[in-house]
Structures are given as C-alpha cells and as structure tokens.
Amino acid sequence: MQVFKSIFPYTQEIMAEYPLMSKQQIELAKINAVNAFKQWKEKTFSERAFILNNAAKILLENKAEYASLITHEMGKVLPEAVAEVEKCALVCNYYADYAESFLGNENVDGAQSKSFIEYDPIGAVFGIMPWNYPFWQVFRFAAPTLMAGNVVLLKHAPTVMGCAIAIENIFEKAGSHKGVFQSLIIDTDEVENVLRADIVQAVTLTGSNKAGSSFASLAGKYIKKSVLELGGSDACIILKDASLQDAAKVAVQSRMQNAGQSCIAAKRFIVEKNVHDEFVQEILTLISSINQGNPLLPNIQMGPMARIDLAEKLEQQMKLSIQQGAHLITGGQRINCNFTPGILLNVQREMPAFSEEIFGPLASIITVKDADEAITVANQSRYGLGASIWTKDLELGKLYAKRIQSGSVFINSLVKSDPALPFGGIKESGYGRELGKWGIHEFVNTKTIVINHS
C-alpha cells in the first residue's frame, strides 16, 4: 500500500505514515461534500461565524501542540510555528466578523430598474496547498471559503499530512457538519478525478510555477474558477538615504525566517552603490550570528530546510551562480537538510540567484548606480509577488512603488500578509487574490437581480 511519510527534517526520523485513500474513499468524500454543501449554504452568517470562532479558540488553546506538529513535519523553529497557529486564529476571527458585510446585498445606483447584487456560494473549493506554512496556507483560503457558504476539499503536501488531518479535526471539533472540511490523502494522479466532480466549482493552489501551470490547465479543461499563488523573487530595494540598520534587520528577518522558505521573502537585495558596502556589513554581522540547529530546542533561530531535495536544489543554484561570477562571503554549507545562511555578492541577471526563485536561506546582493536602475532591475523578473523599498523620503517611495510590477509593495517594512489586505501576484507569481474582501469575493457567484415594477 502506498503511503505518505511524515519525516522530521532535522534528524530524518520517520514520524508517521499515512495510507493513500482508495477510489471508494475518494468517491465517498465527494458525496459527503455534496451533502454538506446542501446544509452549510443554508446557514446564516452568524451560524458560520460561530464555527469559525470556535476553530480560532481551539487553535489558541492547543497552539503548543499544533506548533510541535508543524515543526516535526517541516522543520521551522517552534516560535515561528506558534506564530503561524496564532495567525490562523486571527484570520478565522477576521472573517467571522466581516464576512457578512463583505457579502451583503448591494443596491446598484443608476440602473433603469431596481437592481441589486447578491453573492451566493458555489459549491466545493478544492485547495492544493504547500508544506512551508502548513496551517496558515490552508486557513488563509478556508476561512473566507467557509464563511461564504462553500465547503472545502483539501489536498495538502504529502510531507505534512499530520497537519492536514489536524486541521480537519479542528473544524469537526468546532461543530461543522460532516463533509464541510475534508482532507484528502491523495497523490497528484487523483487531482483531475476530484477537480472534474460537479460539486467542485473552483480550485485554489499555492505552490510552484510548474504545479500552477498544470492545475490551471486542468481547471480550464473543466471550466472551473482558479486562483494561483505561485513563486516569488521579491526585490528589497535599499536606497542611499535608507536607515541601513533598520533595513538590514528587517532584510535578514525576511530572507531567513522559515529557513528562507517563503514565497514573499526578500530574495533579491538591490542596493545603491553608495551604501552597498555598509549594508553588506550590516547583514553579514546579523546573518553570521544566527543560531541554527534543532528547531525543537530553545534559543535556536533557524532550523533545517524541509526536505533534502530542496536543500540540494538550493546548493546547485548557488554553485552555478558562483561559477558564473557571484561571490559567496558567508554560509552556503549543506549537510542533509541543514543549509547555513549565506550571502552572494555580485549577482547578475543571468544567474540562478537572480532569475530563479531561491527558496532557502541564501541572500542575493545586486549593486545599482541609482534608484531608477533599482526599479528597472526589480522589474527584470518573471515573478511579481511582493517588493519592499527602503528610503526616508516617503513621497518618493510611493512614486517608486507605483513603478514596481508586483502584487504588493511595502515601504520601510517587512513584506507580509494581513487578513484585511489583498494578497497575490502578477506575471508568473499567479493571479487572483486571497484575504480581505477581495479574497472572499473570488469564490462566490456575483449574481445580478433586476426587479421591473411596471
């Protein structure tokens, strides 16, 4: 029998095994989704909010247990795992509070007849989620999906099946109907089987560009709405008037948190030449002091990468960039999943460290002559997820932000997601938006109703 294995990245110890679902179990899950949707869509917003608030309460009451599970399955340090669980509770409370106002009927002014818009649930939303934030990525789409009256089918990454099952149990404990949220233990060869089911009306995927292209093609084949949140190679622009200590501190946090395995991590540091040496010295000091080791232990600031193959890919990207002229000034050593935090200087456009997504603890430094060149270099990427600009001139910073091709730009702060703000990218970083009112509107039927009084 084929199984998915949960492996602790730091030691490579097998923690658990999860048998894949049979064809009969998959069909039963579809039936459960159909039956659950019939009941769930009729619930009032307050009834759904009660479930979401219960889920938030369960998350917070058991955050140490869930954080330990996250750390054991993908390797992030415990404080980061606890913060992830807390953010999941926040997004549940947020949509419990605001979904009704986001989806209430809207009167349309200027129409010839009395007209209004209502937002109806559509069915099951099929979520295909990654391993790097195994709780947050799920709750980020599940909270608005459920508050809109839809049900959820989840295909989680094979290495974090314990998290997938735990999340399903959270919603069951919170009081949802059977089938409202289901985790499917399936491999990619069963995705089409699930996606083509009549109950499934949309798919949302967070993952690689290759996966996004494949699943978007399937969604198009069966005419199902899709939202994609794919890779990123976020630019962090350091202008000559920036507060370099503040910029360096946040830059290192952004690049190195979650062992560098974040789609919105700062990956390309684009630095004006006037402050290049000083900025490099600042981040070198900070990165060199990172305490890396067993993520379950206190005072450890960075754990291993999630899988050996991911660490090997990062090592290959680094070595090829060095062969093409980049200079490694610290770190870059790999033992199994453990990769010491590194800095590459003299990174050029043709190198993997510039042109590819670097999904691990490796910073790429690119030198430019001025701010205009910095914007040009920032946009020389096939990705467009997030970006940051560091400058004391806020008005100028806003003007530069308008010129950057990305889904978000943060001025003098860390790029991060917020339940109230739309999250997503352009170009090969995907399409559609999650979070805020924009995220909950992705998977509803925007229905026009016209009343003729004649």
N, C-alpha and C positions, 0 to 999 in steps of 0.2 A: 504494500500500500504506500502510495506517495505521501510524504509528509513535509510540512514546513518546519524548519528548526529555528528556535529562539536561541541565539548564541551571545554570550556576554563578550563584547568585543575586546575587553582588556586582557582576558585570560583564554578566550576561545572555548570556554566551557559551554556545553550544550545545556541550556536551562530547561527547555521543554520542547515537545514535538506535537504538531497539530495535523492530524489526518485531513486530507482534502475532502471536500464534500462530494458525495455521489451525485449522479444525474438526478436521481429521485429527490435528494435533499435540496438540490437547486430548484427543481420544479415546485417543491413544497414552499420554498421561500418566496417564489413569485406569487403563489396562491395566497400566502399569508400577507403579502404586500397589497394585493387586490382587496382582500377583506379588511385589512387595517385601514386602507385609504377611505373606504366607504364610511367608516366610523369617524376617523380622525378629521376628515374635511368638514364634518358637521359640527365639530367642537367650536365653541366660542373662543375668541382671543384670550379671554380670562382663564378658560379651562386649559388651553395650551400653555399659557404663561405659568399656571400653577405647576405643570410638569417641568417646564424649563427651570423655574426657580428651585424646585426640588432637586433637579440634577445639579444645579450650582451648589446647593447645600451639601449634597453627597460628595461632590468634588472637594470642597473645602474641608469637610470633616475627615476625609480619608486621603488628604493630599500627600502625606508621607508615604503611604502605601503605593499610590499611583506613581509618585515620583521615583520610588525604588524600582518599580516595574519598567518605567521609561529608561532609566539608567542601565538596568540589566540588559534591556533589549537593544539599545542603540548607543550607549556609552557616554551620554552627556553627564556632566557633574551634577550632583544632587541639587544644589541651589538653583541651577538653571532648570532642572526638571520640576522642582516645586513651583518656580515662577510660571512655567508653562501650564501647569494644572490650574493655578490661580487665574491665569488669563482666560482659560476655558470657562471658569465660573463667571468671569466678568462678561464674556460675550453671551452667555445664557441669560444673565440678568438684563443685559442691554436689550436684547430682542424681546424678552418678556415685557419690558417696559415700553418699548417703542413700536413694536410690530403693528399694532392696531392703528396708530397714527400714520404709519407708512403705507398701510394698505386699505385705509378707509376710502369710501366712495368719494370721488372728486367731481364736482359740478364743472361744466365747461361753459365758459362765457363766450358769447359771440356766435354760438350756433343758432340756426334758424328755429329749431325746435328745442324743447327742454332736453338736455343731454347730460349724461354723467358717465364716468368711468368707474368700473369696479375691477378688483383684482382677485381672480379665482385661482385656487390650487389646481395643479395639472396632473398629479399622479405621483409616481416614484421618481426621485432623483438618484441616479447611480453615481456614487462618488468613488473615484480611483485616487487613492492618497499615498503619499510617500512616507518614508521612515524617519526623516530628520526631525520633524516635530510631530510625533505620532499621536498625541492627543489634540494639540492645537489645530493642525490642518483639518482634522475631522470636525471638531466643534465649530470651526470658522464657517464651514458651509452647512453643517447640520442644524445649528441654532436657527438661522433665518429660514432654512428649508422647512423645518418642522413648524415654526410659528406661522408660516404661510399656509399651512394645512396640507403640505405634501408629506410623503413618507420617504424613508431613506434606505437604500441598499448600498452597503459599503464593501468595496474590495480594497483592503489595506495591503501594504507592502508585506511580502512573505516573512520578513525578519521580525515584524512587530505584531504578530497575531495575538499575543497576550494582551497588548494594548487594545486591539480591535474588539476582542471578546469582553474586556473590562468595560469599554465604552457602551457596548450593547447592554451589559448588565446594569450600568448606571441608569440608563433610560428605563429599563424594566423596574428597577427599584424606585425610580421617580414616579412610577404609576402609569406609564404609557401602555397602550394596548399591545398585545402580541402582534408583531409584524410592523410596528411603526418605525422601528430602527432595527435593521438586521445586518450583521457582519457575515459576509460570505467568504468562506475559506476556499478560494478558487484560484487557479492559475490563469495566465493570460489567454489560454486556449478556450476558456469558457466565457470570456468577456462578451463576445458577439452574441452568444446564446442569451445572456442576460439583457444586453442592450436592445435587442430586437423585440423583447417582450412588450406587449401593448401597454402594460402598466407603467413601463419606464418611458418617461417623456422628456428626460434631459439627462445629460452626463456632465459632470464637472471633474476635471483632472488637474492635479498638481504633480508635476514631475518633469522629466527630461523632454527635450525637443523631439527626440525620436518617438517617445511614447505619445506625446501630444499630437504629432502628425498622424500616427497610426489610429488613435482613438477618434480624432476629429474626422478622419476619413470614414470610419465606421458610423459615427453619428450622422454624417452626411448621407451615407448609404441608406440609413433607415429614417432619415428626416427627423432627427432628434436634436433639440437645442443643446448647445455645448458651451462651456466656459473653460478656458485653459489658462493656467498659471504655470509658466514654464521657467526656463533658466534665466539667469541674470548675470551680468558682468558690470555691476554698479560702479559708476565713476564717483570718486571722492575728490573734489577739486579744492586744492589748497592755494588760495591767492596770497599775494605777498603781504597784504595787510591783515591776514588772519591772526587770531590768537593761537600761536603754534602749540602751546602746551595743552590748551583745551582741545584743539583739533587732533593732536596726536593721541590724547587719552581716548577720545571717542572713536577715532580711526582704529585703534588697536582693539577696542571693545567690539566694534562692528566686524572687523576682519576675523577675530579669534574666538568669539563666542560660538558655542556649539561645535567646537573644534573646526571652525571655518565652514561648516556645512549648512549654510543658509543662502537661500536664493537672493535675499536682499542685503547680504553682507557687502560692505565696501570691498571691492576686489581690485580695481584699478585706481591707484593713488596718483592723480595728475597734479604735479607740483610746479609752481612758478620757480624758475631757476634761481631767483634772488634769495629764496628761502629754502631751497632744496636741501642743502647740507644740514641746516639746523633742524628741519623737520625730520630728516632721516635719523639724526642723532637722537631726537626725542623718542621716536617709535622704536629705535634699536634698544634704547635703555629699557623701555616698557616691555617689549617682547622678550628680551633676554631674561627678564625677571619672572616670567610666567612659570608657575609651579605646576608641572604636568605629571600625571600619574594615575593611580587607581581612582576612578571617578566616585567610588563609594566612600572614600576617605575624606575627613575634614581638611581644610586648607589646600585642597587641590583645586586649581583654577581651570584646568583643561584635561579632559580625558582623551581616549583614543578616538580615531575615526571609526565609523560604524562597521565597516567591512574591510577585509584585506584587499579585495579587488579595487575598492575605491582609493585606498592609500597607494596601491601600485599605480593606478592611473595618474594620480597627482604627482607621484615621483617621476613618471615618464614625461608628463607635461613640463615639469621643472627641468629635467635633464635636457630635453630638446631645446627649451628656451635658453639654457646655458650654452649649448652647442652653437646657438645662433647669435650669441653675444651678450646675453644677460649675465649679471654678476650676483652670485649668492653671497651675502655678507653675514648671515647667521642662519642656524637651523637647517631644515631640509633633510634630516636624517630619519629613515624609516626602519622600524622593527615591527613586523607584522602590521597591526592596525595603528601603531603609535608613530606619529609623524611630528617631529619637533617643529615649533613655529618658525617660519622662515621669511626672509625678505630678499626679493630680487630687485636689483638696480639695473638701469639702462634697458628697460623693457621697451621693445619696439613693436610696431603694428603687426608684423608678420609672425611674431612668436606666439606659441600657445598661451603664454602667460597674459597676452593681450587679447587675442582673437577668440579664445575658448573660455568657457566657464571654468574657473578654478574653484573646485568645491572641496576646500580644505584649508588648513592654516598656513597659507602662503600669500604674502603681500607683493603686489607688482607696483614698482615705482616708475613713473613716466615723467620726464622733465620737459617743460614747455617754456617758451620765452615770455608769454604774457597770457592775459585772461582770454583773449579772443582765440588763441591757439588752444587753450584748455577746453573751451566749449567745442571746438572743431574735433579735437581728439576724443572727447567724451562721446560725441555722436558717431564716431567711427567704430561702431559696434553693431552686430546684428541683433543685439539684445536691447531692451528698453524697459526695464522694470522699475528701478529706483535710481536716485542720484543724490549727492549732497554737495553743497558749496559752503566753503568757509571764508568769510570776509567780514570786516567790521562795517562795511558800507552796505546796509540792509537794502536801500533803494536800488543800488547797483546789483545786489544779489538777486533781487526779484526780477530785474530785467534779464539777467543771465539765466535764471530759472525758466523763463518763457522760451528760451532758445534751446533748452535741453530736451532731447527726444526720449522721454520716459514717462511712466505712469505716475510717478511722484518725484518731487524734489524737496529736500529738506535743507534749510539754510541754518548753519551753525548748530546742527543737532543730528542725532542718530536716526538713520532711516529705519522705521519700524511700522508695523501695522497697528491700527487702532479700530475698535469696533464701530466707531462713529464715522470713519473716513473710508472712501472707496479705495480698494486695493486691487491692483492688477497692472498689466503692462501693455506695451505695444511692440511692433516688429516681431521678432521671434521669441519674445517673452510671453506671447499669448494674446488673448482677447477676452473681453467680458470683465466684470468687476465683482468682487466679493466685499462684504461688510457695508455698514451704513444702510441707508435706504436704497442705494444703488444695488447692493448685493441681494436684498430680499426681492427686488423687482425683476431679477434675472429669470427666476423660475416660477412665474405666475402668468396666467392668461390675462393680459390687459384688455378688458372687454368694454367696448363702446355700447352704451344703451341709449337709444333715442326714443323719446315719447312724443307722439303727434297728438295734440289736443283738439285738432279740427274735427 
